Amino acid sequence: MEATLHLAQDPEADALLGRSPLAALTGMLLDQQIPMEWAFKGPATIAGRMGAWDLDAHEIAAMDPEAFAALLSEKPAVHRYPGSMAKRIQQLCRYLVDHYDGDAEAVWRDAGDGPALLKRLEELPGFGRQKAQIFLALLGKQLGVRPTGWREAAGAYGEERSFRSVADITGPESLAKVRAHKQEMKAAAKAAGAAKAAGR
């Protein structure tokens, strides 16, 4: 896997995401309750603090949980909730070690089709359906992983130029479009909630 991504909006961090399947999965895992760029810069920050140029599932899985949590908590913290995210990253790495011998790319390398790949992604710790579909769309749209039926399995996130998620971000302009879409969705959800409350 070697691609040019623009999710962290930081050349070094984006280069790691493009060459490292585990870094890409970890960035996706971190992408909740914090700005997207912060989340996807996380893997490079973790690698740097571990004195490595890449992430290693075996090494992370074997680390003392308190030491790994401390590593994520160093300022600037990798996430708003570094302790809980440290646990999740270690859970993900242990799962990859147990099921794929630590090879993150094996999750999608030989997946037969889109639905099978979606199922594998949903089985990863910390990956619900939405996160799995977004990552599947990212694989198809930007990382060249396109098993039969991948767009359909990714749902709305697989649609071409949909600007719904990180899968569609290729630079500042598309980032702004995705942000605008998310703001619209939040506003719509808020309005729907208000209408429901008023109708009681």
C-alpha positions in Angstrom: 0.0 0.0 0.0 1.5 3.3 -1.1 -0.7 6.3 -1.7 -0.9 10.1 -1.1 -3.4 11.0 1.4 -4.4 14.4 2.8 -6.3 13.6 5.9 -3.9 14.9 8.6 -3.1 18.0 6.4 0.5 17.4 7.5 3.0 15.9 4.9 4.8 13.6 7.3 1.7 12.3 9.0 -0.1 11.9 5.7 2.9 10.0 4.2 2.7 7.5 7.1 -1.1 7.0 6.5 -0.5 6.3 2.8 2.2 3.7 3.3 1.0 2.0 6.5 -2.2 0.0 6.7 -2.1 0.0 10.5 -1.6 3.7 10.7 -4.6 4.2 8.4 -6.8 1.9 10.6 -5.5 3.7 13.8 -6.3 7.1 12.4 -9.8 5.9 11.5 -10.2 4.5 15.0 -9.1 7.9 16.5 -11.5 9.8 14.3 -14.3 10.5 16.8 -15.0 13.5 19.1 -12.0 15.4 17.8 -11.2 17.2 14.5 -10.3 14.9 11.7 -6.8 16.3 11.2 -6.0 15.7 14.8 -7.2 12.1 14.6 -5.2 11.3 11.5 -2.1 12.9 12.8 -2.2 10.6 15.8 -0.5 7.6 14.2 2.6 9.6 13.3 2.7 11.1 16.8 2.5 7.6 18.3 5.2 6.3 16.0 7.4 9.2 16.8 7.1 8.8 20.5 7.9 5.1 20.1 11.0 6.0 18.2 9.8 4.3 15.1 9.0 5.3 11.5 5.9 3.0 11.4 3.4 1.3 13.8 3.9 -2.3 14.7 0.8 -4.2 15.9 2.9 -6.8 17.8 4.8 -4.1 19.6 1.8 -2.0 20.6 -0.2 -5.1 21.6 2.6 -6.2 23.9 3.2 -2.8 25.6 2.3 -2.2 29.2 -1.2 -0.5 29.1 -0.2 2.2 31.5 2.9 3.0 29.6 1.0 3.2 26.3 -1.7 5.4 27.9 1.0 7.7 29.2 2.6 7.9 25.7 -0.7 9.0 24.2 -1.3 11.5 27.1 2.0 13.4 26.6 1.3 16.9 25.5 0.1 17.5 22.9 -2.2 14.6 23.6 -3.1 12.2 20.8 -6.8 12.5 21.6 -9.2 14.3 23.8 -9.6 11.0 25.7 -6.0 9.5 25.5 -6.5 6.8 28.1 -9.6 5.3 26.6 -8.2 5.6 23.1 -5.0 3.9 24.2 -7.0 0.9 25.3 -8.9 0.8 22.0 -5.7 1.0 19.9 -4.2 -1.9 21.9 -7.4 -3.9 21.6 -7.3 -3.3 17.8 -3.6 -4.4 17.7 -4.2 -7.5 19.8 -7.1 -8.5 17.4 -4.8 -8.0 14.4 -2.1 -10.1 16.1 -4.6 -12.9 16.9 -6.5 -13.0 13.6 -4.0 -11.6 11.0 -0.6 -12.2 12.6 -0.3 -8.4 13.1 -0.6 -7.7 9.3 -3.3 -4.9 9.1 -3.3 -5.1 5.3 -4.4 -8.7 5.4 -7.8 -7.4 6.6 -8.5 -6.4 3.0 -5.8 -8.1 0.9 -7.8 -11.3 0.2 -11.3 -10.2 1.0 -13.5 -11.9 -1.6 -15.9 -9.0 -2.2 -17.3 -5.7 -0.8 -19.7 -7.3 1.7 -17.0 -9.7 3.0 -14.6 -6.8 3.5 -17.2 -4.8 5.3 -17.9 -7.7 7.6 -14.1 -8.0 8.4 -13.9 -4.3 9.1 -17.0 -4.4 11.4 -15.3 -7.2 13.3 -12.4 -4.9 14.2 -12.6 -3.6 17.8 -13.8 0.0 17.8 -15.3 -0.2 14.3 -19.1 0.0 14.1 -21.0 -0.2 10.8 -20.6 3.5 10.0 -16.9 3.6 10.7 -16.4 0.4 8.7 -18.3 1.8 5.7 -16.3 5.0 5.8 -13.0 3.1 5.9 -14.2 0.8 3.1 -15.0 3.9 1.0 -11.5 5.3 1.8 -9.9 2.0 0.7 -11.8 2.1 -2.6 -11.6 5.7 -3.4 -8.1 6.5 -2.4 -6.1 3.4 -1.7 -7.0 1.3 -4.8 -8.7 -1.5 -2.8 -11.8 -2.3 -4.9 -13.2 -5.8 -4.5 -16.5 -6.5 -6.4 -19.4 -4.6 -4.8 -17.2 -2.3 -2.6 -19.2 0.9 -3.5 -22.5 -0.8 -2.6 -21.1 -2.2 0.6 -19.8 1.2 1.6 -23.4 2.6 1.3 -23.7 6.4 0.7 -20.0 6.8 1.6 -19.1 4.9 -1.5 -20.9 7.3 -3.9 -18.7 9.2 -6.2 -17.9 12.7 -5.1 -20.4 12.5 -2.2 -18.2 14.6 0.2 -19.7 12.9 3.2 -16.6 11.6 4.9 -12.8 11.4 5.1 -13.0 9.0 2.1 -13.6 12.1 -0.1 -10.9 14.4 1.3 -8.1 15.0 -1.1 -7.1 18.5 -0.1 -8.4 21.8 1.5 -11.3 22.3 -0.9 -12.8 18.8 -0.4 -12.1 19.1 3.3 -14.3 22.3 3.4 -17.1 20.5 1.5 -17.0 17.5 3.9 -17.1 19.9 6.8 -20.1 21.8 5.3 -21.9 18.5 4.8 -21.3 17.5 8.4 -22.6 20.8 9.6 -25.7 20.4 7.5 -26.3 16.9 9.0 -25.9 18.2 12.5 -28.3 21.1 11.9 -30.8 18.7 10.4 -30.6 16.4 13.4 -30.9 19.3 15.8 -34.0 20.6 13.9 -35.5 17.1 13.9 -34.9 16.7 17.6 -36.5 20.1 18.3 -39.5 19.3 16.2 -40.0 16.0 18.0 -39.8 17.7 21.4 -42.3 20.3 20.3 -44.7 17.7 19.1 -44.9 16.0 22.5 
